[in-house]
Amino acid sequence: MRKNIVAGNWKMNKNLQEGVAFAKDLETALAGKTLKCEVVIGTPFVHLASVASATKLAVAAQNCADKASGAYTGEVSAAMVASTGAKYVILGHSERRTYYGETDAILKEKVLLALANGLSPIFCIGETKDEREKNAHFDVVKRQTVEALFNLSSEDFSKIVIAYEPVWAIGTGLTATSEQAQEMHAFIRQTIADKFGKEVADNTSILYGGSANGGNAKELFACPDIDGGLIGGASLDVEKFIPVIEGF
């Protein structure tokens, strides 16, 4: 069976001390609760080792380099991420694609390096408002999936978590309706099935991201093809993050 996952993406927020304190507070708040999902916290690079040591919760990096090592000042390799104790790495977020020019070809290399170092990529895909209005959203999402992931073997693809994030709903307060989200998640799962077979598709966790919060998580997570969320703003406050986790 595929795994339910609620992953927080802190983006460029919280200093080291705040991040460690938050992780401890979240773990304390979850103690004694019967969780129906894996909880992941996606921290900035400088937090990774400290947060991974401070909590038993799974930790994700928000990015990694597309090179294994070498003279790439300021970059952080997948091997470095793995050495901190992180389990996941978020790749292909729309902010990385838009602000830093990450292409499908670059992301393809990042995915390979992440997998080679034992990390599970949380791979982000999604369309802009303009692409949806032009009815190109299915084509965009399929291209992003195919170009970066369909070179993988079935075994390696089974280590991927997909995060569908409509770009028009990230940080805008807008959210795809549960019907829109389910429609796209089902499309993504069918696209995976067409390449890797139904068993692999049925076991792939597909998360929704895009202004998901405690108010809409339950409805979204009840959809048959939505297996959790990649949560931005609501993951920065324990009291706001807990209701999302309890959406299952």
HELIX and SHEET records of a PDB file:
HELIX    1   1 LEU A   16  LEU A   30  1                                  15    
HELIX    2   2 PHE A   45  HIS A   47  5                                   3    
HELIX    3   3 LEU A   48  ALA A   54  1                                   7    
HELIX    4   4 ALA A   78  SER A   83  1                                   6    
HELIX    5   5 SER A   94  TYR A  100  1                                   7    
HELIX    6   6 ASP A  104  ALA A  116  1                                  13    
HELIX    7   7 LYS A  129  GLU A  133  1                                   5    
HELIX    8   8 HIS A  137  LEU A  149  1                                  13    
HELIX    9   9 SER A  154  PHE A  157  1                                   4    
HELIX   10  10 VAL A  167  ALA A  169  5                                   3    
HELIX   11  11 SER A  178  PHE A  196  1                                  19    
HELIX   12  12 LYS A  198  ASP A  202  1                                   5    
HELIX   13  13 ALA A  217  PHE A  221  1                                   5    
HELIX   14  14 GLY A  233  LEU A  236  5                                   4    
HELIX   15  15 VAL A  238  ILE A  245  1                                   8    
SHEET    1   A 8 ILE A 206  TYR A 208  0                                        
SHEET    2   A 8 VAL A 161  TYR A 164  1                                        
SHEET    3   A 8 SER A 120  ILE A 125  1                                        
SHEET    4   A 8 TYR A  88  LEU A  91  1                                        
SHEET    5   A 8 ALA A  58  ALA A  61  1                                        
SHEET    6   A 8 GLU A  38  THR A  43  1                                        
SHEET    7   A 8 ILE A   5  ASN A   9  1                                        
SHEET    8   A 8 GLY A 228  ILE A 231  1                                        
END                                                                             
